Amino acid sequence: MKHAAWRKSSYTGQEGGTCVELADLNTSIGVRDSTDPHGPVLHFGRNAVASLVSRIKSGELDR
């Protein structure tokens, strides 16, 4: 497996704050807490992440 390149949202400020980071882990997408980079990583299938992003962009999940 290649070295994971973790990315934060472009909306994250310079101070950091609490947010999540995503990484391409070859067979899955990794999600972790940006304030705990050595902590646990959640693994999600690519289709699940693509579906979530699509629903967010469409506004389907807005309240």
DSSP file (Angstrom, degrees, kcal/mol; ACC not computed):
  #  RESIDUE AA STRUCTURE BP1 BP2  ACC     N-H-->O    O-->H-N    N-H-->O    O-->H-N    TCO  KAPPA ALPHA  PHI   PSI    X-CA   Y-CA   Z-CA
    1    1 A M              0   0    0      0, 0.0     3,-0.1     0, 0.0    24,-0.0   0.000 360.0 360.0 360.0 138.9    0.0    0.0    0.0
    2    2 A K        -     0   0    0      1,-0.1     2,-0.2     3,-0.0     3,-0.0  -0.298 360.0 -82.4 -71.6 162.4    1.2    3.5   -0.8
    3    3 A H        -     0   0    0      1,-0.1     2,-0.2    -2,-0.0    -1,-0.1  -0.495  53.2-112.6 -65.6 129.9    1.8    6.1    1.9
    4    4 A A        -     0   0    0     -2,-0.2     2,-0.8    -3,-0.1    21,-0.1  -0.463  20.7-151.3 -69.7 131.1   -1.6    7.7    2.7
    5    5 A A        -     0   0    0     19,-0.3    19,-0.4    -2,-0.2     2,-0.2  -0.876  17.5-153.4-102.7  99.1   -1.8   11.3    1.8
    6    6 A W        -     0   0    0     -2,-0.8     2,-0.4    17,-0.1    17,-0.2  -0.525  11.4-165.7 -78.3 138.6   -4.3   12.8    4.2
    7    7 A R  E     -A   22   0A   0     15,-2.5    15,-2.4    -2,-0.2     2,-0.2  -0.975   8.4-153.7-129.6 139.3   -6.3   15.8    3.1
    8    8 A K  E     -A   21   0A   0     -2,-0.4    13,-0.1    13,-0.2    11,-0.0  -0.663  38.9 -85.4-100.4 162.5   -8.4   18.3    5.0
    9    9 A S    >   -     0   0    0     11,-0.5     3,-1.6    -2,-0.2    -1,-0.1  -0.321  30.8-124.4 -61.8 148.0  -11.3   20.3    3.7
   10   10 A S  T 3  S+     0   0    0      1,-0.3    -1,-0.1    -3,-0.1    -2,-0.0   0.634 110.8  67.0 -68.4 -12.8  -10.4   23.6    1.9
   11   11 A Y  T 3  S+     0   0    0      2,-0.0     2,-0.3     0, 0.0    -1,-0.3   0.510  73.8 111.0 -85.0  -5.0  -12.8   25.2    4.4
   12   12 A T    <   -     0   0    0     -3,-1.6     5,-0.1     1,-0.1    -4,-0.1  -0.545  67.7-130.8 -71.1 130.3  -10.5   24.4    7.3
   13   13 A G    >   -     0   0    0      3,-0.4     3,-1.4    -2,-0.3    -1,-0.1  -0.174  24.4 -99.7 -75.7 173.1   -9.0   27.6    8.7
   14   14 A Q  T 3  S+     0   0    0      1,-0.3     3,-0.1     2,-0.0    -1,-0.1   0.788 120.2  63.6 -63.0 -29.1   -5.3   28.2    9.5
   15   15 A E  T 3  S-     0   0    0      1,-0.2     2,-1.3     0, 0.0    -1,-0.3   0.629  98.9-139.9 -71.8 -12.8   -5.9   27.4   13.2
   16   16 A G    <   +     0   0    0     -3,-1.4    -3,-0.4     2,-0.1    -1,-0.2  -0.688  29.9 179.3  90.2 -87.5   -6.9   23.9   12.3
   17   17 A G        -     0   0    0     -2,-1.3     2,-0.7    -5,-0.1    -5,-0.0  -0.268  47.5 -38.7  79.0-172.4   -9.8   23.3   14.6
   18   18 A T  S    S+     0   0    0     16,-0.1     2,-0.3    17,-0.1    -2,-0.1  -0.807  82.3 126.6 -94.9 117.0  -11.8   20.1   14.8
   19   19 A C        -     0   0    0     -2,-0.7    15,-2.8    -7,-0.0    16,-0.4  -0.925  51.8-102.7-153.1 177.1  -12.3   18.5   11.4
   20   20 A V  E     - B   0  33A   0     -2,-0.3   -11,-0.5    13,-0.2     2,-0.4  -0.725  22.3-146.6-106.7 159.5  -11.9   15.2    9.6
   21   21 A E  E     -AB   8  32A   0     11,-2.4    11,-2.0    -2,-0.3     2,-0.3  -0.936   9.4-152.7-121.9 148.6   -9.3   14.2    7.1
   22   22 A L  E     -AB   7  31A   0    -15,-2.4   -15,-2.5    -2,-0.4     2,-0.3  -0.901  11.9-178.1-119.7 149.4   -9.7   11.8    4.2
   23   23 A A  E     - B   0  30A   0      7,-1.7     7,-2.8    -2,-0.3     2,-0.7  -0.997  32.0-118.5-146.1 145.8   -7.2    9.6    2.4
   24   24 A D  E     - B   0  29A   0    -19,-0.4   -19,-0.3    -2,-0.3     5,-0.2  -0.756  28.8-179.4 -80.1 115.0   -7.2    7.2   -0.5
   25   25 A L        -     0   0    0      3,-2.6     2,-2.2    -2,-0.7     4,-0.1  -0.080  44.4-114.3-108.3  31.8   -6.2    3.8    1.0
   26   26 A N  S    S+     0   0    0      1,-0.2    -1,-0.1     2,-0.1     3,-0.0  -0.457 108.7  32.4  71.2 -71.0   -6.4    1.9   -2.3
   27   27 A T  S    S+     0   0    0     -2,-2.2    19,-0.3    -3,-0.1     2,-0.3   0.533 131.3  13.2 -94.6  -6.1   -9.3   -0.4   -1.5
   28   28 A S  S    S-     0   0    0     17,-0.1    -3,-2.6    18,-0.1     2,-0.5  -0.932  76.6-103.7-153.4 174.4  -11.2    2.1    0.7
   29   29 A I  E     -BC  24  44A   0     15,-3.0    15,-2.3    -2,-0.3     2,-0.3  -0.948  35.1-143.9-107.3 127.2  -11.4    5.7    1.8
   30   30 A G  E     -BC  23  43A   0     -7,-2.8    -7,-1.7    -2,-0.5     2,-0.4  -0.708  13.4-168.6 -92.7 142.6   -9.9    6.4    5.3
   31   31 A V  E     +BC  22  42A   0     11,-2.3    11,-2.8    -2,-0.3     2,-0.3  -0.999  14.2 164.2-130.2 130.4  -11.5    9.0    7.6
   32   32 A R  E     -B   21   0A   0    -11,-2.0   -11,-2.4    -2,-0.4     2,-0.4  -0.949  43.5 -94.7-142.8 164.0   -9.8   10.2   10.8
   33   33 A D  E >   -B   20   0A   0      7,-0.5     3,-1.6     3,-0.3     6,-0.2  -0.666  29.0-144.1 -77.2 124.5   -9.9   13.0   13.3
   34   34 A S  T 3  S+     0   0    0    -15,-2.8    -1,-0.1    -2,-0.4   -14,-0.1   0.746  99.1  57.0 -65.7 -22.4   -7.5   15.8   12.3
   35   35 A T  T 3  S+     0   0    0    -16,-0.4    -1,-0.3     1,-0.2     3,-0.1   0.550 112.7  41.2 -85.3  -6.0   -6.7   16.5   16.0
   36   36 A D    X   +     0   0    0     -3,-1.6     3,-2.2     1,-0.1    -3,-0.3  -0.537  64.5 166.5-137.2  68.7   -5.6   12.8   16.6
   37   37 A P  T 3  S+     0   0    0      0, 0.0    -1,-0.1     0, 0.0    -3,-0.1   0.668  80.6  48.5 -64.3 -15.8   -3.6   11.7   13.5
   38   38 A H  T 3  S+     0   0    0     -3,-0.1     3,-0.1    -6,-0.0    -3,-0.0   0.351  97.7  93.5-101.9   5.2   -2.3    8.6   15.2
   39   39 A G  S <  S-     0   0    0     -3,-2.2    -3,-0.0    -6,-0.2     0, 0.0   0.037  88.8 -45.0 -83.1-164.8   -5.7    7.6   16.5
   40   40 A P        -     0   0    0      0, 0.0    -7,-0.5     0, 0.0     2,-0.4  -0.215  49.0-147.2 -67.0 153.6   -8.3    5.3   14.9
   41   41 A V        -     0   0    0     -9,-0.1     2,-0.4    -3,-0.1    -9,-0.2  -0.985   5.6-144.6-122.0 130.0   -9.1    5.4   11.2
   42   42 A L  E     -C   31   0A   0    -11,-2.8   -11,-2.3    -2,-0.4     2,-0.5  -0.762  14.4-148.6 -89.9 141.1  -12.6    4.5    9.8
   43   43 A H  E     +C   30   0A   0     -2,-0.4     2,-0.4   -13,-0.2   -13,-0.2  -0.949  17.5 179.1-114.8 128.3  -12.6    2.7    6.4
   44   44 A F  E     -C   29   0A   0    -15,-2.3   -15,-3.0    -2,-0.5     2,-0.0  -0.955  32.0-106.4-127.2 146.4  -15.5    3.3    4.0
   45   45 A G     >  -     0   0    0     -2,-0.4     4,-2.0   -17,-0.2     5,-0.2  -0.338  30.3-117.7 -66.2 151.8  -16.1    1.9    0.5
   46   46 A R  H  > S+     0   0    0    -19,-0.3     4,-2.6     1,-0.2     5,-0.2   0.884 113.9  52.9 -59.5 -40.9  -15.6    4.2   -2.4
   47   47 A N  H  > S+     0   0    0      1,-0.2     4,-2.3     2,-0.2    -1,-0.2   0.884 107.6  51.5 -64.6 -38.2  -19.2    3.9   -3.5
   48   48 A A  H  > S+     0   0    0      2,-0.2     4,-2.2     1,-0.2    -1,-0.2   0.915 112.4  45.5 -64.9 -42.7  -20.5    4.8    0.0
   49   49 A V  H  X S+     0   0    0     -4,-2.0     4,-2.6     2,-0.2     5,-0.2   0.918 112.6  50.6 -67.7 -42.8  -18.3    7.9    0.1
   50   50 A A  H  X S+     0   0    0     -4,-2.6     4,-2.2     1,-0.2    -2,-0.2   0.898 111.0  49.6 -61.4 -40.3  -19.3    9.0   -3.5
   51   51 A S  H  X S+     0   0    0     -4,-2.3     4,-2.4     2,-0.2    -1,-0.2   0.917 111.1  48.9 -64.7 -44.0  -22.9    8.6   -2.6
   52   52 A L  H  X S+     0   0    0     -4,-2.2     4,-2.4     2,-0.2    -2,-0.2   0.934 111.6  48.8 -61.6 -46.8  -22.5   10.7    0.6
   53   53 A V  H  X S+     0   0    0     -4,-2.6     4,-2.7     1,-0.2    -1,-0.2   0.906 111.2  50.7 -60.9 -42.0  -20.7   13.4   -1.3
   54   54 A S  H  X S+     0   0    0     -4,-2.2     4,-2.0    -5,-0.2     6,-0.2   0.917 110.8  48.1 -61.4 -44.2  -23.4   13.5   -4.0
   55   55 A R  H  X>S+     0   0    0     -4,-2.4     5,-1.2     2,-0.2     6,-0.8   0.876 112.4  49.4 -65.8 -37.7  -26.2   13.7   -1.4
   56   56 A I  H ><5S+     0   0    0     -4,-2.4     3,-1.0     1,-0.2    -2,-0.2   0.947 111.7  48.0 -65.2 -48.2  -24.3   16.6    0.4
   57   57 A K  H 3<5S+     0   0    0     -4,-2.7    -2,-0.2     1,-0.3    -1,-0.2   0.832 109.3  53.5 -63.3 -33.1  -23.8   18.5   -2.8
   58   58 A S  H 3<5S-     0   0    0     -4,-2.0    -1,-0.3    -5,-0.2    -2,-0.2   0.646 110.6-120.7 -77.1 -13.5  -27.4   18.1   -3.9
   59   59 A G  T X<5S+     0   0    0     -3,-1.0     3,-1.8    -4,-0.7    -3,-0.2   0.483  72.7 132.8  87.1   2.5  -28.7   19.5   -0.6
   60   60 A E  T 3 <S+     0   0    0     -5,-1.2    -4,-0.2     1,-0.3    -5,-0.1   0.801  73.2  46.4 -57.1 -30.3  -30.6   16.3    0.2
   61   61 A L  T 3  S+     0   0    0     -6,-0.8    -1,-0.3    -5,-0.1    -5,-0.1   0.407  85.5 116.5 -97.5   2.6  -29.1   16.3    3.8
   62   62 A D    <         0   0    0     -3,-1.8    -4,-0.0     1,-0.1    -6,-0.0  -0.380 360.0 360.0 -67.8 148.6  -29.8   19.9    4.6
   63   63 A R              0   0    0     -2,-0.1    -1,-0.1     0, 0.0    -3,-0.0   0.394 360.0 360.0-105.4 360.0  -32.2   20.6    7.3
